[in-house]
């Protein structure tokens, strides 16, 4: 079944065209990567899919719900982790998680199974203010908060930007285990090496999709030796 | 999803209590308001320094000098020899008022051909200058009257006129200012605190994290405002009790009217604060815009200067300012014991403005853009 369906989506801010007719589909249970440089339109796409932004034209559905018309019902089904840390720095780790759990009418206990692999790593610091956590720990807390209500689809906007190499590897391991639990994950990253850890990827540049396939197929098709070279090859073709 | 309102409110309260500065300032506010502000917003001019030049040195002029010296309003400075010296002191700002008595003043007065006394005041501060002049005239005149009465020829001013300050029997400026100053509490708590709160959520990005949850916009905003409404009313009650304890000032009318007006006013200005927050992108911008409006709210509401003495067009503008109505209710109820029936216009306008400001807040709020 299709979890995310995007068809001919465009968004412009005044004169700036952030998305130019983007279409793709993500299957249920997929770990789908959105790979592209800064300013490619990744965040705009995420904000439309999480009902924070209205598209200029085109349409999108998540779990068969329209992102514009059914935004209310959709909000109970998705988890969103924005690129910038957006939790309450003056509340503790536990208070933040508790707060977001209760907004969805659930508790930490009920959602614990799902967040345990992530949350257990920061649980020893649960009485620490979120603002006083290290970068990697903030990332884990944000992921816990996005997961606590057991969303069907998880949107992660550049979750590893500014995180150290070890934490990045750990983070991707956690995503793999979440995918195994049947959650559909759409994740964006500017790092090419992370693309290989996705099931399928969409390459995005300048508001357009360059290619959609498994990382291996993309490398094969372009006749390059690494994914990074494949991406640069596709980008130069575009221009 | 109505069950989320208590959760949101509890979060606001936790954050407020955990703040290192806000709770302390909130405790300080009613104390400062009642104990300090009424003393410093006094329009009564005191401590006017006077240079008294006496070229006569007659019993009458000595009496005048002693009257000036014993008045609360004046501080007589060291004896000055010449008028030029006194004018120099006026230029240097060392004295506010110069009183110069010509030679043989008393003799000429007795002969029925008085020579005028010269009064010069520094009128840079117009109120101080005019009032100082007024007091000096009164003091000098009363000295002259006494002298005349001593001879059994004339009558004192107090026998000619009866002065009565209605509703504020002692003419106490504090009693006039205190009820009106209480709106400062309401403005700080219901205008600035919700504004800062919403802008903080915007700048931290937490408002977006809330926006992807099923929480409705009304609940989110209500959860921000309800705690501040309650806080404002509690602080108002504390300030009213303090005013009673310290100055013995109690509302002559129903305290319920004060609270009703305060609540309507809180609705108005918190709606206004949400509107400003909605249209602002940064904290800096929001605070600047709010200060701009609050400045006019304070100065054009009759708090310090009567609305009746403003130009017509300015009076027209004040009709859109909620403080105007709440100050009128506070002062009328406190000093005159006015009834609801006579204040209906104030309450009507407060209700109307509350609806307008909150409609604006709703219209400007966008969960999706």
HADDOCK unambig.tbl for C-alpha pairs under 7 A between the chains (distance, minus, plus):
assign (segid A and resid 50 and name CA) (segid B and resid 212 and name CA) 6.59 0.50 0.50
assign (segid A and resid 51 and name CA) (segid B and resid 368 and name CA) 6.85 0.50 0.50
assign (segid A and resid 52 and name CA) (segid B and resid 367 and name CA) 6.94 0.50 0.50
assign (segid A and resid 52 and name CA) (segid B and resid 368 and name CA) 5.00 0.50 0.50
assign (segid A and resid 52 and name CA) (segid B and resid 369 and name CA) 6.91 0.50 0.50
assign (segid A and resid 53 and name CA) (segid B and resid 368 and name CA) 5.19 0.50 0.50
assign (segid A and resid 53 and name CA) (segid B and resid 369 and name CA) 5.08 0.50 0.50
assign (segid A and resid 54 and name CA) (segid B and resid 368 and name CA) 6.40 0.50 0.50
assign (segid A and resid 54 and name CA) (segid B and resid 369 and name CA) 5.80 0.50 0.50
assign (segid A and resid 72 and name CA) (segid B and resid 214 and name CA) 6.29 0.50 0.50
assign (segid A and resid 75 and name CA) (segid B and resid 212 and name CA) 5.49 0.50 0.50
assign (segid A and resid 75 and name CA) (segid B and resid 213 and name CA) 5.39 0.50 0.50
assign (segid A and resid 75 and name CA) (segid B and resid 214 and name CA) 5.60 0.50 0.50
assign (segid A and resid 76 and name CA) (segid B and resid 213 and name CA) 6.38 0.50 0.50
assign (segid A and resid 76 and name CA) (segid B and resid 214 and name CA) 5.97 0.50 0.50
assign (segid A and resid 86 and name CA) (segid B and resid 204 and name CA) 5.77 0.50 0.50
assign (segid A and resid 86 and name CA) (segid B and resid 205 and name CA) 4.87 0.50 0.50
assign (segid A and resid 86 and name CA) (segid B and resid 206 and name CA) 4.77 0.50 0.50
assign (segid A and resid 86 and name CA) (segid B and resid 209 and name CA) 6.58 0.50 0.50
assign (segid A and resid 87 and name CA) (segid B and resid 206 and name CA) 5.55 0.50 0.50
assign (segid A and resid 88 and name CA) (segid B and resid 206 and name CA) 6.75 0.50 0.50
assign (segid A and resid 90 and name CA) (segid B and resid 15 and name CA) 6.60 0.50 0.50
assign (segid A and resid 103 and name CA) (segid B and resid 4 and name CA) 5.84 0.50 0.50
assign (segid A and resid 103 and name CA) (segid B and resid 215 and name CA) 6.86 0.50 0.50
assign (segid A and resid 104 and name CA) (segid B and resid 214 and name CA) 6.99 0.50 0.50
